[in-house]
């Protein structure tokens, strides 16, 4: 009953809008005091220190720094412009270009907010100017911006590896195929929409394509693609070849992103200061939630919540795959209301022991969870990609456009899952 009351109290407070990190910690401290007494204040610091000393988590601020620094370099802007002209002859070419650039930025940064805002500022006005249907334009931008949650290097995969005790390198390698499948599905939908309804996605004007092909076209392409490729090669190449661990590769990526920004002559003291401030803000948000979730996990196990959950599942005679289906549906529904970090730190520590008891493949389950969490950025009313895009969209773009436009891409993500 205490475990159930703990969950109900936490859920009600979250729905009332209280800050997640402090709600987790506060509720856990109150319940923990009645369960452990003053011993809680000896146990909790040890548990928090053990969690925070995990070297894998060091990759989080480094990858955040890398993504924010790359955003400031201007490389993404040039990549999007060049790709849109390169795909000009394909039906729905601009939409395809946005999806492919989203995938490239995902492999370079892994930060949804930076990707969606950058592409929203650069491509949404261009798509609307060329006559794209608002629902298609916003859906393409919001969904392609979330690819960083599944395509490595992904902060989601790093956190999942930490919580589920799985090799982050194995997670990165396993996530490539579903990430590519997702890109293909998004691209096929954009092209199919342009073929069925040409008015939804008009082609690039011929004179604009001709202007692009004139002059040093090869030089433009090399300059556009070589720098992002070097960053991806430095990060993923060092991991997959065994030269560096994911944490070490994150450090390499941060250094290479800084060098690329310097090459682009954008590395100023003001830029460095802004990148560090944003990195500190995002990292602090992740880790303060982690501290609250650690307190919650300690109290939940202290009242025997994990044991009770396993007993309930056994009594319900759920097969391993039935339990997996229940968990996936629960995570999908939770994604409508709370952030992916909270889902990872609240749900996964509770259900992972059950998967272990069922002797299921945790690597495969982690990839399914990451795909599920990717859709949480798209599902209204609290899809963060929708918030990011709405913040930079013109006044003509309504919330209704965003909600209607994202539905086909949520279905595509569900098909991949």
C-alpha positions, 0 to 999 in steps of 0.5 A: 500500500505504501508503494502504491501511495508513493506512486499515486502521490508522485503522479498527482503532484506531477499533473499539478505542475510541480517541478519534477526533480524536486517533486521526486526528491521531496516525496521520496524524502517524506515517505522514506523518513516514515519507512527508514527513519533517520537512517534515510539520511545515511543511506541516501547520500551513499546511493546518490554518490554511487550513482553520480560517480558513474563515469558513463554519465560524464558523456552527457555534458560533453555531448551537450557541449558538442551539440551546442557548439556545432549549432553556433558554428553555422555548419547546420545552416549551410548544410540545410541550404545545400541539401535542399538545392541538391534534392531540388529535382526530387518530388518533395525535395525540400522536405527530404532535405530537411529529414536528411539534414535532421539525420546528419545533425542527429549523428553530430549532436543528438540534441533535439532542442538545438536541431528543431530550433535551427531547422525551424528558423532556417527551413520553415520560412523557406518551405512556407514561401515555396507553398508547402502545406503548413502541416507537412512542413511542421511535421517534417521539421519536428519529427526529423529534429527528434532523430537525435534520440535514436541515432547515436550519439544519443543522450537517451541511449547513454542514460538508458545504458546507465540505468539498465547497466548495458554497454553504451557502445553496444547500444550505439551500434544496435541503434543504427539500423532502427534509426536508418529505418526511421529516416527511410519511413519519414522520407518515403512519406514525404515523397509519397505525399508530394506524389499524391498531392503535388500542391502540398510540396511544390518543387524548387524553382528551376532558376534557383537550381541553375544558380546553385549549379553555376560556379564551383559546385563541387567545392560547395559540396565538399565544404558543406559535407566534409566538416559534419562528416569529420565530426561523425567520424571522430565520435562514432568511428572512435567508438566502433573501432574500439579506440575510445569508450563513449565517454572518451569519444564525447570528449573527442567530439567536444574538442572537434566541434570547437575546432570546426567552429574555429575553422568557420571563424565563429569561435569567439569569447562570447560564443564560448561563454554562451555554449558553456552556460547552455551546457551547464543549464541542460546538464544540471537539469538532467542531473538534478532529476537523476538525484531525485530519481535515485531517492525515489528508487531507494524508497520504492525498493525500501518498501518492497515495491519491486518485489510486489510488482514482480509478484503481481505480474506472476499472479497475473500470469503475464508472459514476458512479451505481454509484460513488455507490451504493457510497459511499452504502452505505459511509456507511450502514454507517459510520453504525452505528459512527462519528459523522457528523462523522467520516464527513464529514471522513474519507469526503467529502474522499476521494470528492469528487474522484472525483465531480468527475472524473465531473462529477456534481452536488455539490449533489445528492450533498451532500443525499443524503449529509445524508439518509444521515447523518441515519439514522446517528443512528438506527442501532444500536448507536451511534445517538446519538439512541438514547443521548440518549433512553435517558439520559432514559427511565424504567427501564421503557424497555429498549434493545430497545424503542429498537432495535425502535421505530426500525426503521420510521423508518430504513426511512422515511429510506431511502425518502426517500434 
